[in-house]
Amino acid sequence: MKKRQQLPVVGFLYLDYVLRFFDYSNFKGWPDKIEEVTYHWKNDKNRFIDEVKRKNIDVLVGNIPATAYETFKEIAKALPNVRFIPSIETQFCNKSKENVTLFCEKYDIAAPKTIITYDDKKADKHFKNCHYPQIVKRSYGPSNYGGYYVHKVDDYKEAKALMAEKQYKPLYSQDAIPLKDSGDIRVMLIGHKPVCAFWRYSGEGEWITNTSQGGRMSYENVPMNVLELAVKASKAAKAEYWACDIAIDEHTDEPYILECATAFAAFPYVRDWIAQYIMWDLSGGKFRLPHVPLYSWVELGKMDPSILRTLRHLYFAEYEPSADGAYWLEDKGNIKMELTEASKPSDTPPNLVPPVLEENLPDEVKGKNEPANTPIPEAKLFDIASVSLTELMTLPGMEEEVAVNIKEVVEEKNLTLFEQVSEYLSASKERILQWQTLFIK
């Protein structure tokens, strides 16, 4: 155990216009001041590095969006004695769908057969000879904004029309997995241990399982082989915290990784558990390791979603049951939470194309993910009284929980202006002001 004075200096890594995953309240009980360092985009690299050095920060905690990933690789090189949580290598998959596929190939992790190409002729040849249906995605950036950039094509004619309309570079197309029960499964892990998992079923007449497009959730009957695949991916990424979207082939019952990253929407209590794990790691045992039994999410899932969205500081610790209900308090598997290995640059697969710094991105790519003043797709102004969940998910940096909360508040209180909604939101002031510009006044 480290002595009190040996605790590292911790800093939150924030970026303007990007939703903050961690807050001071997540690190409940940390005895020292936690610093903040905010990256302001546009050639801010040197100032950011100087501020980290000036504040003597040992550990920077926070996710990096896709458009800043290459820049932060250089920042990390300039700060060799600073530990990034998650590490830059661990956040490789955050950058693009392309990177997710390269990651799965490097570590022999089951994923759908995928083509990634910048060559239009190769793309056309693929669609002439592939098996349908195909799932086509915009590769760049970790978020598909509620499925807005995910498309299914059933034949060559549809594929050609989509290519002409979207002109995604690179083309990223996967064999569609015939989904068991018309759903996929999201698994969240801490220290390589699943702490929350749930099915996402597509809505009636839909194929996308995203809840913002009419899908529904269920915490019941998540198969063990899905959890084991998520653990394999988490260990390969050396991730303190991690999430996977996994599909099960209805014909073979085999699981396949659809998405994986450190950037994901999480319930408030999951963020608290992650922070508890990080505090345990950084303190050498001064703080207790979270104890989250496998399948405990089944019981949590029985609670009303409105309660789960506001539930905070739910603390799980080792417990010897002595009362009714003990079955759900004991662990039901041999997957243990464990210390994450340190990462190194060789852990990440080579890129298919040379890296491009955020400052030097071409105009057609720049601003399509997280930076300031990101226009929404098909730029238009929305009416808050009639905006759909799908449209809300197209807003830059929007998360499912926030979008659902907006819809609930608007419907319950009959609000007609976004300014009236903003007081009910937990997003950063900068992000709320950005969203406000996208609605009819």
HELIX and SHEET records of a PDB file:
HELIX    1   1 ARG A    4  GLN A    6  5                                   3    
HELIX    2   2 TYR A   24  PHE A   27  5                                   4    
HELIX    3   3 LYS A   45  ARG A   54  1                                  10    
HELIX    4   4 ALA A   66  ALA A   68  5                                   3    
HELIX    5   5 TYR A   69  ALA A   78  1                                  10    
HELIX    6   6 THR A   90  ASN A   94  5                                   5    
HELIX    7   7 LYS A   97  LYS A  106  1                                  10    
HELIX    8   8 ASP A  120  ASN A  129  1                                  10    
HELIX    9   9 TYR A  156  LYS A  166  1                                  11    
HELIX   10  10 THR A  211  GLN A  213  5                                   3    
HELIX   11  11 MET A  224  ALA A  237  1                                  14    
HELIX   12  12 PRO A  268  SER A  283  1                                  16    
HELIX   13  13 SER A  296  LEU A  300  1                                   5    
HELIX   14  14 PRO A  305  LEU A  308  1                                   4    
HELIX   15  15 ALA A  326  TRP A  328  5                                   3    
HELIX   16  16 PRO A  345  ASP A  347  5                                   3    
HELIX   17  17 GLU A  358  ASN A  360  5                                   3    
HELIX   18  18 LEU A  389  LEU A  392  1                                   4    
HELIX   19  19 GLU A  400  LYS A  413  1                                  14    
HELIX   20  20 PHE A  418  SER A  422  1                                   5    
HELIX   21  21 LYS A  429  GLN A  436  1                                   8    
SHEET    1   A 4 GLU A  35  TYR A  39  0                                        
SHEET    2   A 4 VAL A  10  LEU A  15  1                                        
SHEET    3   A 4 VAL A  59  VAL A  61  1                                        
SHEET    4   A 4 ARG A  83  ILE A  85  1                                        
SHEET    1   B 4 THR A 114  THR A 117  0                                        
SHEET    2   B 4 LEU A 171  ASP A 175 -1                                        
SHEET    3   B 4 GLN A 134  ARG A 138 -1                                        
SHEET    4   B 4 VAL A 150  VAL A 153 -1                                        
SHEET    1   C 5 ARG A 216  SER A 218  0                                        
SHEET    2   C 5 LYS A 193  TYR A 201 -1                                        
SHEET    3   C 5 LEU A 179  ILE A 190 -1                                        
SHEET    4   C 5 TYR A 241  ASP A 249 -1                                        
SHEET    5   C 5 PRO A 255  ALA A 261 -1                                        
END                                                                             
